[in-house]
Amino acid sequence: MTRLEHFTAADDERTRTWARAVPQMYHGADPDETRLSWLVDSAVADGAMLTGAYEDAPGVDGRIAPVGTFAAVPGTLNLGGAPVTASLIASVGVRPTHRRQGLLRRMMEQSLRSSADAGVPLSILTASEGGIYERFGFGAAVWRGPLRLDVRSGLRLRASGRGSVHEVDPHWLMDRAPTVFERFHTRSFGSVSRRAEFLGDVLFEPTGDRLSALVRAAVHLGENGEVDGFAFYRPSTAWAHSLEILDLIALTPDAYLGLWALLGNTDLVDTLTFDGAVLDEPIRHAVVDPRTAAVTGVHDSLWVRVLDPVAALGSRRYRGAVAETIVLDIRDDLGHAAGLFEVDVRGGAASVRRVEAAAPDVTMDVATLGVLLLGTVTATELERSSRLTLAGVAAGERLDAVFAPTSPPRFYSQF
């Protein structure tokens, strides 16, 4: 039987062999030595727990390389208050020679069990395929809507922000962007902490550790002279006279509008694209002509798996005017989150406890709980989709009120 090895990322040959295998799982280019060293350094900085699946004997070419890979990285998810501890699952892959042998299930169930045992209330991931992870209790909680903006006549906005916008050296900004993002993360519902490799993964050449020569950068300075927003962008390789926004983070409406105004009023640019846009990206409502901002697709982005309902629901921020007590009946094939839970919401916070017997207002599986936690779909809509069972119309109205988010999720941390 293929064996699993679990180890913390370190600057050693085992980690290098593991890191070299990951791009092969996703049909990516083999990393050169500088890229490989950067990948290893990033995993070490993350404190990543790595899993490799290995055969006992070398391959026919004499190599000893993992036939499956899996990473769990300590991180946080913002649920409206202080960011909540979460395990970020990434680099999940199985070689085609070893598919349908249960490796993914073994790696995933072991990771979920370890996180639950350690008291981590959530596991989260972004998926390359949509039909895999619900079986493990993950629900598609946040959706993304890539944008394409027609700026042939400039970007006409309803308002212009205060402060100033400046083009800067991308290398200079790479040193400062993580601090700005951390401030954004601590105040933004639905935000996920970024891995050490995030900016490099977005901005570097595919096989090395150097910034792409096409990348440009800009910052917004608030009235106090501090950086309160930034953007990385580049000329599109797919469209002529087009700029591709790689990353845009703003702490204030002024910074957000200022950065978009700069990009949308650049000479020789007819189109802006932003594949990382959230489904309800604010720029869609800021333009004078809404038809200039087109959503080019809708797809799942962040998947959430609740391991501890008491901790997860108790850490979420709720709308202050809501005063309700609801009982949730959670089904979980893996057992981590199964049971009856009473949720008492008052003053924007919830007191949550497990109960032995009570009439539930809703019955659902743990994947659906992950969707409700972020509030992107109402309980009423989920019932219409046969995702849950409500005790009645009044129960649906109460759940809709409880789980209505305090603000739309702002997830800009693909991992």
N, C-alpha and C positions, 0 to 999 in steps of 0.2 A: 504493500500500500504506500502511496506517495506520502511522505512525512512532511509535517509543518514545523518550521523553525521560527520562533518569535524572538526578536532582539531589538534593543534600542539602537537607533542610528548612531554610528560612530565613524571616525575617520580610519576605516580599516578596509581590508579587501572584501570582506563579506558584504558590507554596505555598498561598496563600489560595484560589485557584481550584481547586486540587487538593483541598484540605480540604473545600471546599463541595460537591464532587461526591461524596465518599465516602458521606454519609448517603443520597444519592439511589440509590446502588447497592443499598442494603439497605432501601429503602422507608421510610427515616426522615424526620423533619421537617427542613426546611431550617434551618440554624443562624442565629440572629440574629447581629448583629455582635459582641456580647460573647462568645457561644459560639464563633464563628469565630476570634476572637483567641485564646481559650483553647486551641482545637484546634491552632492554629499554634504557639503557645508550647510546648505539650506535645510536638509533633513536633520542634521545635528542641531542647528539653531532652533528648529521647531520642537526638539525633543520627541521626534516621531518614533512610535512603536511600529516596527516593520515585521511583516510576516512573509516568508518565502516558502513555496512548496517545492520539494526536491525529490528526485528519484535517487535511489541508493547507489546506482551505478552511473558513471559519466555517460554522456551522449555518444553516438557513433563517431562524432568528430573529436571526442576526448574532453569536451567541455563539461564543467560542472556549473550549471546555470539554473536559476529557478524556472519552474514551469508554471508558476503562479505567483502573483505579487499582491500585496495588500498593505496599506498604511493607515494608522490611526494617529491623528495629531491633536494634542490638547488645544482647545480653542474656546470661544465663547459666542453665544447668540444673544442678541439684544431683544428682550421681550417687553420692553417699555420701561424697565427700571435699570438696576445694575445688570450688566451682561451676565448671562447664565452659563456656567461651565457646560461644554459640549465636546464630544469626540468627533473630529472632522475626519471622515473616511475618504480616502483617495487612493489613486494608483492601483485600482482593483483590476486585475487582469489574469486570464488563464490562456496558455498557449493552445492553438487549435488542436494539437495532438492530445490534449488532456481535457478537452471540453466534455461535459456531461458525465463526469466522474465524481461529482459532488464536492469538488475543491472549493468553489465559491461558497457553497453553503457552510462547509467546515470553517473556512476563514472568517466569514461573516458572523456565524453564531458564536465562535470563540471570542471575537472582538466585542460583540454585544454583551456577552456574559462577563467579560473582564471589566467593561465599563460599568455595568450594573453593580458588580461586586465592589468596585471602587467608589460607588456613590455618585457616579456621573449621571445626571438625569436625562440627557439627550444625546443621541447620535445623529449626525446630519451628513448629507453628501450632495454632490451634483453628479448627475448621471449622463453617461454617453449614450445609453439606451433606456427607453422609458418603461419597458415591460419586465424589468428584472427585480426591482427592489421592494415592491409592495408586499411580496410574499414574506419578506423579513420584517414587516411592520412599518415601513417607511411610507409616508404620504407626501404627494407633490403639493407643497405648502405655498410656494412662491413661484410666480410665472414671469417670464421675460418677454418683452415686445421690442425686438430690434427696430430701429427708426431709420428713415430716409427722409431728409429735409431738402426741399427745393429752395436754393438760395440764389437762383440766377438773378433775381432782383434785390438781392440782399436779404438779410434776416430781419424782418420787421416784427418788433416786439411791442407788447402793450405798455411796457414800462422799461426804463433803463435803470440799472443799479448804480448806487453810489460806490465810491472807492475808485481804484484804478487797476488796469490789467496790463501785464508786462510779459513779453516773450523772454524766456530764460534758457540757459543751457540745461538740456535734459539731465546731464550728470549731476549738476548742482541740485536739481529738483529731486532726483532719486534719493538723495540723502535727507531731504526734508519732508517728502510726501508721506512717509509712514507716520510721522507725528501728527500731521493734519488729519490723516485718515483715522487715527486712534481717537481724536477728538470727535470726529464724525460718528464713529462706531458707538461711542458711549452715549450718544444722544439720539440715535436713529433706530427706531423699531424695525426689526427684521434684518438688521445688519449682522454680518458674521466677521469675526476677526480674520485678518489676512495671514496666510502662511508666509514664511520668510522668502519663498521663491516667487511670490505673486508678481511683483513688478518686473523681475527678470524674465519670467515666463511670458509676460505680455510684450516686453520691449526689446529683448535680446534677439540677436540672430538665432535661427533655429538650432544650430549645432554648437554654438560657442557660448562665451560668457561676455560678449561685447554688445554694446548698445547698437541697434540697427541704425545705419547712417541716415535713414529717412525719418527717424523719430524727431518730433519737435515738442516743445513744452511751453506752457504759459502759466502764470499765477495771477491771482487777484489779491490785492492788498486792501484791507479794510481801512476805515478812516483813522485807525490807530497805527497804521503802517505795518501790521502783521499779515502774514500769509494766511488767508482764510478760505482758499480754494485753489485748485490746480487742475490742469488738463494735460494729458499726453495725447499726441495725435500724429498723423503722417499722411502723405499723399496716398490715395488708394492705389493698390496694384491691380484692382479689378475694374475700376471706372476712371475714365479720363475726367480731369477737372473736378476731382472729388477729394474731400478730406475724410479720413477715417478716424473717429474718436476712439482711442484705445482705453482711456480711463479719465473720468471727470468726477471730481469730488468737491463739493461746496458746503461750507458750514453755514452760510447765510443766503437768503434770496438775492442779495446784491451780488455776491460772488457768483452764484449760479447764472444769473442773467448776464453779468459782465463777461464771463468766459464764453457763453454761447454767442453773445454779440460779437466778440472778437473772431471766433471761428466762422460765424455765418456771414461776415462782411469782409472776408479775405479775398483779395484780387485773384482772378483766374480760377475761382472755385464756384461750381454750379450746384454741387450736392454735398451734403454732410451725411455721414452714416455713423450710427452708434449701435453696434451689436449688443453692447452691454446694458442697454436701456431697460429699466423696469417697465412693467406693463402699463402703468399709469405715470409715465415719465412727465414731470412738470412742464417741460418745454412745449408739450402738445397744447397746453392751455395758455402759454405765454405768448404764442405767435398771434399776430393779427388775423392771418388767414389760416384757419385750421387745416385746410387741404394741402398746405405746403409741408405738413408733418405727417407722414404716412407710416403706420406700423406695418412692417413687411412680413411679419410672422409672429406667431405666439407659441411658446414652448415652455415646458416645465424647466424650472431653474434650481430651486432649493427643495430637497426632500428631508423631512423631519421624522425621526423615530423617537417616541417617548419611551423612556425606560423607567422613570419614576414619576407617576402622575402627581403625587403630592408635591414634590419639589418643583416640577415644571409648571404646573398650574398655579402654585403658590408664589412663583417668582414673576409671573406675568403681571403687567399693569393693565387695569381695566378702566373703563370710563367712570368718572367720578360720580355721575348721577345714578349709576346702576346700583340697585339694592335687591339682590335676588339670592335665593338658595336653590341649587339644583343638584340632582343626583345623577351621576354618570355610571353606566354599566359598560365596562371596557372589556372586550374580548381580545386575547393575545395568545396565539398558538405557541409562542415561546415562553409565555408565563411571566415575563418581566413586569408588565403593566396591567395584568388582569385583575379585575375586582370591581367592587362598588365604591364610588368615591363621592362624598358630599363636598360641594364647593359653595362656600358662603362668601358672596362678594359685597363689600361695603367700602365706600370712600376710595375706590380705585384699587383696592387690594383684595386678595382672596385668602380665606382660611380654608384649608383643604385637609380632609381626613378620610381614611379608609373606614367603611362601615360594613357590618356583617349582614344587615338586612334592612332594606328600604325599597320603596317603589321607585324605579328609575324614571327620570324624565326622558332619557335617551339611551338607546343601546347601539353600540358601534364597535368596530374593530379599532385596534391601536393605530393603524395607518390613517384612518379618518380623524382620530384625535389629533394627529400631527397636522392635518389640514386645518382643523378648527383652531388650533393653538395660535396660528398666525392670522386667523380671521379673514383670509382672502375669499372664502366661500362661506355663505351662511348655512346654518343647520337646516333651514327650510329648503334651500337649494340642494343640499346634500341628501335630504330625504327624497326629493324629486328624482335624484340620480340613483336611488336605491343604495346609498352609501351608509345610511343609518335608519333607525326606527324611532320615531318620536311617540311620546305618550299621548299626544293630541296637539291640536292647533295652538293652544295656549303655551304648551311646553316649547314648541318651536319658536314662538315669539319671545319667550324668556331666554332661550339659548341664543337667539340672534342678538338680543340686547347684551347678554353677558360677553359674548365673544367678538362683538364689534370692535375692531382695532382702534386704538387711540390715534393712529395715523397710518397711512399706507406703508407696507414693508419697503424698506430701502436696502436691497441686497445687491452689492457691487463687488462681490468677493468670490468669483468662480474659483473652485479649487479641485 
